[in-house]
Amino acid sequence: MSDSATTPAPDGSGPAQLPAPARPIAAGYAFTGPALDLGALLWDGACHPDAQVRVPLPMLNRHGLVAGATGTGKTKTLQLIAEQLSAQGVPVFLADVKGDLSGIARPGQGGDRVSTRAAETGQSWSAEGFPVEFLALGGIGHGIPVRATVTSFGPVLLSKVLGLNRTQEQSLGLIFHYADTKGLELIDLKDLRAVVAFLTSDEGKPELKGIGGLSTATAGVILRSLTAFEAQGMADFFGEPEFDTADLLRLAPDGRGLVSVLELPAVQDKPQLFSTFLMWLLADLFHDLPEVGDADKPKLVFFFDEAHLLFHDAADAFLDAITQTVRLIRSKGVGVFFVTQTPKDVPSDVLGQLGNRVQHALRAFTPDDQKALKATVKTFPDSPYDLEELLTGLGTGEAVITVLSENGAPTPVAATRLRAPESLMGPVEAAELDRAVRESPMYGRYAQAVDRESAYERLTAAQARPSADAPKAPRGKREEEHSLVEQVVGSGMFRSLARSVGTQLGREITRSLFGTARRGR
């Protein structure tokens, strides 16, 4: 809630001390319900602490965009919003690409700059840390390991990571379909490689004809892509125990929302991988969460950093799946904020669903910069500001803002000087991160990788010792032989295993828009 009172003008259009053109802007942010305080209105170069710019808490699930050139203050904006969400009992997910968001766990450090900013924006600043869980993809870096099984990651997202074309993606989908229907669990990459290798072998080629005519050449391309992918050290990201995205929805014992910070500095040289993993987390939440409709506050707000990486060179089907996921996940109580440099990094169908906008300064040094600036201005409602001039003249920690009001209508465009975060504006030491990870209640569940029996082990065992249950064809009649996988599925060992896990095994998996799936959780 706002820390400063406002004195309305006689006509109720805003604080009386504001210039007349700025009063309707200030009035557009005078919400009565719970809200996050972003900062104070800027008009004609002056900051007005009595005119607070805010965003209603229930509107945070209507998604948003935080954009701006490098060094303009996007990270601090994420920190400011995350702190206030946590304080109001809303869990937050943050992707920390550069490693400077970990300080949200520790109280901030005051000083002249913080005091000046607080006075300018009408903020009663006090140092405060927030409850944080540190995560790391595959355990590479400082954090609880986040892994996904290949089965749940699905063919669509994996195709993007592997850089497959549309035809190869469709072929990979057939391979997943085959493994799903045969009960061959794909836990890690060696499981998928084993299934592809089998389907390209003499014993497995007949199986290809039964799953839509997958060509041996395409299967070979996929196999080589997987081998190269593993050679780059990517295998650690896939396996068990798989991360349960329900852990992102937790509250701290004091009722504040848990801030889950995915530490990415150790894998920032693998942008396609981590951006696609972020989409897996979001798709998994969409797959699992029930409908809640309009709620008093979100169940989770998910900040998708470096969003341009997700959309770069993405196939139309992939973009359609993102668009539909963003459109529908709002009704499940999840708000998604895309974080990038300019709105043009986000496809128009997605951008049109982002109701809350925080646009930091843009540069206009090159013709491309100028083109991006003009395109950005066109995405804002009409306003009394000269937005082209304003967006190139904003200082660090200043932004142009428009959000959805309590009734869902867009607020007036407001130039804003943002408040200072109350937590540490910088990273914490690596030793402190590691200590926090070891003390986490999730450490025992996720720290140690598990390699249980799955497709690789079953196919290897069946190849080494054909099933006694499988009928043997006469010599010279290969067309009458059961394939290797049919031997596995028909074996007594397999039937016993199928009974032990109930109806989940041996039945096709239900997959979501992105082909993601959940099993045995």
N, C-alpha and C positions, 0 to 999 in steps of 0.2 A: 504494500500500500504506500501511497505517497506520504512523504515526511513533511510537506509544506502545504499550508493552507492557501487558497486562492480567493481573491476578492472579485466577484463577478461584476461585470459591467451592468448598468441599469437595465439594459435590454436582454440580459442573460446570455450574451454572446461570447463571454470570456472575461478574463481579468481586466479590470478597468485601466490598469497602468500599461497595458499592451497597446501598440499602435492599432488603429481600427482594422486594417487588413489582416492582422494576425489573430484577432479575437475569435473569429469562427474556427480557425485551426485549433486553438487551445480548447474551445468548447467541444470539439469533436473527440477529445480524449478525457472528458470529465465523466468517467465511468463510476457507477455506484457499487458494483460488486467487486470481488477479489480480482486483483490485477498485478502484473509485474511492472515495476517502475524502470523505465529505460533511461530517461534523462530529462533535460529541460529544453524548451523550445528556443530555437535560434531565429532571430529576425533582424535583418539588416545589420548583421555582424555582432549583434548583442544577444547575450544569453539571458533568459527570463526564468529564474528558478520558481516563480509562482505559477508557471504554465508547464505542468508536467506532461510528458509524453509516455503513454502506458499501453499495455496490451492486456485485454481481459483474459483471465486464467482459463475460462471454458473454451476460448477461441484458439488455444494453443494446439488443439488437435485438427485445426483447419490448415495445418502445414505452413511452411514459410521458406523464405530465401534470405540468406545472409551473404552479401556479395561485396566485392571491392578489390582494388589492386593490392598487391603485396605490401605489407607494412602500414596499412591504413587502420588496423585495429580489429579485424574480424575475430581473432582469437580471444581478445578481451571481451568482445560482445558475447561470444559463446559462453565464456566463463560467467559473465554477469547474469545472463539468462538462466544458466544451469544452477547457479547459487540460489536464485529466487524460486525456481521450480522445486528444488530440494527442500527449501525452507517451508514450502507450502504442501509438502507431502507428495510430490510428484517425482518418480524415478526418472533418471536421465541417462542416455547413452551418448558418449562423446568419442569420436575417433581422433586420437592425438597423433597426427602425422609427424609433426616436428618435435614432439617431446616436451612441449612447454605448457601443457595443461595439467600436469600432475600436481602443480602447486595448489589446486583447488582443495586438496586434502589438508592444507595447513593455513593457519591465520596469516593474513597479509601483513605487510610492513607499511606503517604510515610514513609520512614525510610531507615536505612542502608541496610536491606535485599532487599528492592525494588530497591534502587539505584544501588546496586551491580548487581542484576539480569538484570536491564535495560542496564547497561554498557556492561555486558557480551553478551547480545543478540542484541545490536544495536537498542534498543528501546528508543524513545523519550517519556518517561512516563509522564502522567499528570493525576491528580485525576479527575474522571468524573463518575456521576451517569447516569442511563439510564431509559427510560420510562417503568414502570412495572405495570402490573395488577396482583393482588394476588387472587388466586382461592383456594377453599377448597371443597373436596368431601362432598356433603350433608350439607355444611355449618359447618362441624365439624372441628374446627380449625380456623385459621385466614385467611379469604378470602371470596370472592364472592361465594355463594353456587353453586356447579355444580351438577345438578340432571339430570337423564334420566328417561323417562317414560319406563315402562316395555315393552310396545309395540315396542318402537324404540330400546331398548337394545337387544331384540330378544332372541330366544331360545338357540342359540349356545353359546353366551357369558354367558347367565344366567346359563346354564348347567355347565359351567366351575366354576362359582362362587359357585354353590350349590354342586359341587363335584359329579355330576351324571355320571353314566356310559353311554356307547354308546346307549344301548337300552333305558334307561331312557331319554337320550337326544332326541332320535327320537320321543319318546312319548310326550315329552314336545313340540317338534315341531308341532305335530298334535294338541295339545291343543291350541297353538298359531294360527295355521291355522283355527281351529274352531272359535276362538274368532274373527279373522280377517274377516272371511266370514259372521259371524253373526252380525258384527258391534258392538261387545262388546269391548269397549276401555279399554285397560289395562294400567292405569295411574300409579298406585302404586301396592305394593305387595298384598294388601288386595283385589284388583281387580282380580289378578291372582288366589289367594287362593279361592276367591268366585267361579270362573269359575271351578277350579279343584274340589272343594267341590260339586258343582252342578253336574258335570259329574260323580261323584262317588255316588250320591244320587239315591234313587229309581226312582225319576222323570227323572234324567239325564242319567241313564245307557243306555237307548235306543239310546241316542245320540252318545255314544261311538262306536256303531256298524256302524254308518254312517261316521266315520272319520278314518277308517282303522283298526278297531279291537283293539283299545287301551284297555289294560287289566285294570280292576279295581284295581288289586294289584299294578301295576306300578304307576297308578294315585295316589294311597294312599301313596306310597313312596315319590312321588313328593310333595304331600301335607304336609307330615311330614317334609320333607327337608325345605319347605318354612316356616313352623311354627318355626322350630329350628333357621332358618336364621333370622327371625324377632326377636326371643327371644334374639339374640346376638346383637341387636341394629342396624341392617342393614337397617331397613325400611327407614331411612332418606335419603338414597342415591337415592331412586326412587320416582318420583313424578313430579309435575309441580311447577313453570315454568321450562321447560326443557332448558338446556343450549344450545345455538346456537353456533355451532363450527365456524361459520363465524366470531364470535367475536375474534377468535384467529388470524385473518388475518388483523387486523387493524394497521394503522400507527398513530404515535403521531402527534400532530399539527405541529411540526417542521420537519416532514417527516421521522423521524427515525422509525424503526420497533418497535412495541410494544412487550415487553417481558412478556409473560404470565407465571407466576410461580405458579404451583399447589402445595400448601403447604400440605405435607402428614405426618408430624410428629405425628399428633393426630390419624392417622389411620395406622401407620406403623406396627401395630400388626395384620393387616388384609391384608397381601400381595396379596393373591389371588384376593381379591376384587379390590384393587387399580390398580394392573397390568392389570386386565381385563377391568377396566374402561378406562385405557389409550388406550387399543385396541379399545374400543368403540369410543373414540374421533377420533382415526385415521380412523376407518372404516366409521364413519360418514362423515369425510372430503372426503374420497374416494367416498362415495355415492353421495355427493352433488356437488363436484367441476367439472367444465367442463375441457375437454382436452385443453392443451395449447401447447403441444410439447416442443421443446427446447426453453428456454427463457434466457434472459440476466442475470436473477437472480431468485432464488426461490420465490414462493409466501409465503412459510412458511418452516422453518426447525424445526423438531419435535424431541426432545431428549427423548428417551424411557429408563428411568433409571430402574435399577434392572431388566434388560431384562430376566434374567434366570428364574424369577418367571413366566413369560408368557409361557415359553416353557416347564416348569417342568410338567411331567405327562400329557402333552397335547395329545389328540387323533390325529390320522393321519389326519382326516378331518379338524380338527382345524389348524394343522400345514400347511396343503395345502392352507387353506384360508389365513393364514398369508403370506405365500410365494407369493401367487398371488396378494394380496393387495400391498405388498412391490414392487413387480415387476411392477405393473400398476400405482401406485400412482405417480411415477416419472413424467409421462407424464401429470399429473395434477399440476405440479409445486411444489410438496411437497417433501422435503428431510427428511429422517428418519435416525437418529443416535441411534443405540442400545448401551447402556452403561452397562457394566458388568465386571466380573473379568477376564475371559479368553475367547478366541474365541470359545472354545469347548462348551460354554454355549449356543451358537447360532447354530441351525441346519444348516448343510452344504448347503442346498438349499437356505437358507436365507443369509448365510455368503457369498456365491458366488455373491450376488447382492450388496454387500457393497463395493463401490469403493474407499472409503477414510478410512484410518486406522490410529489410534493413539493408540499405544500400550505402556502403562507404564510398570514399572518393575513387574516382577513375582517372586514369592518365589519358592525355590526348597528344602524345608526342609523335605518333605516326599516323598515316592514313587509316590503317586498320584500327588503331585506337579511336580515331575520330568517328569511324563507322560504328564501332561498338558503343561509343558514347551516345550517338544519335539513336541507335536501336534501344538502348537502355531507357532513354527519356520517353520513348514511345510506349514503354510498358507501364508508365505511371499515369494515374488520373490527372486531369487538368488541375493546375494549381497556380497561385499568384507568384510562385518563384520562377526565375529563369533557371530551369534545371540544368541546362548545359553548362552555364557559368557556375552554378552552385556545386555541381558534382565534381568539377575539376578544382574547386577552391576549398573543399572541406579539409579540415585538419585531422590529425590522428585522433581517433576516438570520437569522431563526429560522423553523422550519417543522415540520410534522407529516409524517412520512415512513413509507411502507411500500413495499418493493420485492420482487422475486422472488429467492428464495434460489438457491443453486447447483443445487438439485434442482427448481427451478421452483415451489416453494410460496411463498405470501405470507409475508413476515416480519411480526413483531409491529409494531403502530403505535408509532412512536418520535418523541417531541418532540425536536427537534435544534437545537443552535446550530451554524450552518454555518461552515465555514472561510472564510478570506479569499482571494480570488483573488490570484495572484502576479503577474499582469500589471496594467497601468495601469487603474484603475477610473475611466474617463472617456474622452472622445474625444481623438483626436490632431488636430493642426492640419490644415486643408484642404490647405495646400501640401505637407505630408508625405504625405497621402493621394494627391495627384496625382503626386507623385514615385514613390511605390510602384507606382502604376498604370502609369506610363510605363516603369518598369524591369521590369515583369512579362514573362515569356516569352510570355504570351498576348496581349499588346498588339498585336503585329503581325498576329495572326490575326483579331481581333474589332473593333479600333478603328474601321476605316473601313467604313461601310455600302456594300453592293454592290447595284445595281439591274439585274439581268440580265433577259433576255427571258423573259417568263412570260405568264400569261393576258391581262393588259391589252394588252401589245404585240401579241400574236397576234390578238386580236379587233379591235384598232384597225387593224392592217395588213390583215386580211381585209376589213374594212368599207370601207377606202379603195381596195383593189384586189382584187376577187373573184378567186378562184383560176381559173387557166386550165384546171385539171384538172376543175373541177366542171361537170357537165352543165347546160345551160341549158334551162329549160322554155319552152314556147310562151307568148306573151303571154296574160294573162288567166287563167292556170292556176296561181295561187299555191300551191295545195295540192300541186302536183307539184314545186315548187322545193325544192332542198336548203336547209336552214337555214344561217345564217352559220357556226355552229360546225361543221356537217357539211362546209362548204367548207374550213374550216381543216384539219379532220382528214383530209380527202381530198386535200389539196394535195400536190404534190411536195415542197415545203419541209417540210411536217409529216412526211411519210414518211421523208425524209432525217434529220430531227431524231430521230425515233423510233428509227431504226437506230443513231444515234450514241450513244444512252444505253441501248441494250440493251432488256431486257424490262421495265424499270421504268416506262416511259412508255406510256400507252395501256392500262394494265391497272389494274383497281381496286386501291386501296391497302388494305392490311390495317390496321384500326384497333382500338385497345384499348378498355377499358371506358369511357374518357372520350372516345373518338373521336379520340385523339391518334394520330399516325402519324410514321413516319420514312422519308425518301427520300434516296437518293444520298449517304449519309454513309459 
